[in-house]
Amino acid sequence: MHYRLKAHLLCHDVRLSDWVETVVDLEEAPSPAEAERLLWPAADALVARQGCEGCPYELSSVTVVPESD
């Protein structure tokens, strides 16, 4: 089943505040901790595109939504 994972990304110096999301194919819904782990590659890519590399950031408000096939 496909799940859309979404979280708010906040850069600690507030240069970047945005939403990051990805879609994964898993047998069952991921736990909040697993969803956050699966979102890190997308978060890293967003931070790199925005020129905030090296800036500490965090993910919050992680949500998991099943997608219909």
Backbone torsions as a table, in degrees:
resi	resn	phi	psi	omega
1	MET	NA	145.9	178.8
2	HIS	-92.0	137.7	177.5
3	TYR	-127.4	134.0	174.2
4	ARG	-93.3	123.0	179.1
5	LEU	-106.9	133.8	-176.5
6	LYS	-141.8	142.8	177.8
7	ALA	-151.6	155.6	174.6
8	HIS	-86.8	129.5	178.6
9	LEU	-106.1	126.2	178.5
10	LEU	-125.9	120.2	176.5
11	CYS	-78.4	136.1	-173.6
12	HIS	-64.4	-24.9	175.4
13	ASP	-95.8	12.1	174.0
14	VAL	61.9	23.3	172.8
15	ARG	-76.6	-20.6	-176.0
16	LEU	-138.8	121.7	173.7
17	SER	-138.3	108.1	-172.9
18	ASP	-154.2	172.9	174.9
19	TRP	-99.0	143.5	176.0
20	VAL	-125.5	142.6	-179.9
21	GLU	-149.4	160.1	176.3
22	THR	-153.8	162.0	176.4
23	VAL	-117.2	133.0	179.7
24	VAL	-125.7	154.8	177.4
25	ASP	-110.4	107.7	-177.5
26	LEU	-132.9	158.1	179.0
27	GLU	-71.5	-32.7	178.5
28	GLU	-141.8	162.6	-177.3
29	ALA	-61.2	136.3	179.4
30	PRO	-74.6	153.4	173.3
31	SER	-68.3	163.8	177.3
32	PRO	-56.3	-40.1	179.6
33	ALA	-66.5	-41.7	178.1
34	GLU	-66.9	-39.6	178.1
35	ALA	-61.6	-42.3	178.5
36	GLU	-63.1	-42.9	179.0
37	ARG	-61.1	-40.0	179.6
38	LEU	-70.4	-21.6	180.0
39	LEU	-84.3	-18.2	-175.6
40	TRP	-56.7	-42.7	178.4
41	PRO	-58.4	-42.0	178.3
42	ALA	-66.9	-37.8	178.5
43	ALA	-65.8	-44.8	178.2
44	ASP	-59.3	-41.4	179.9
45	ALA	-65.1	-41.2	178.8
46	LEU	-64.5	-43.9	178.9
47	VAL	-61.1	-42.8	179.1
48	ALA	-63.4	-43.0	180.0
49	ARG	-63.5	-31.7	-177.2
50	GLN	-88.7	0.8	177.4
51	GLY	74.1	26.0	-179.3
52	CYS	-105.3	20.2	-177.9
53	GLU	-56.3	137.6	-179.1
54	GLY	89.9	-13.1	179.0
55	CYS	-83.2	129.5	177.0
56	PRO	-67.7	142.9	179.2
57	TYR	-146.1	167.3	179.6
58	GLU	-138.4	159.8	175.1
59	LEU	-110.1	137.9	176.7
60	SER	-140.8	171.5	178.8
61	SER	53.8	46.5	179.9
62	VAL	-70.4	129.7	177.4
63	THR	-127.0	151.1	178.1
64	VAL	-127.3	122.2	-178.6
65	VAL	-127.2	124.8	176.2
66	PRO	-67.1	140.9	176.0
67	GLU	-108.2	137.9	177.0
68	SER	-76.4	142.7	-178.0
69	ASP	-80.7	NA	NA
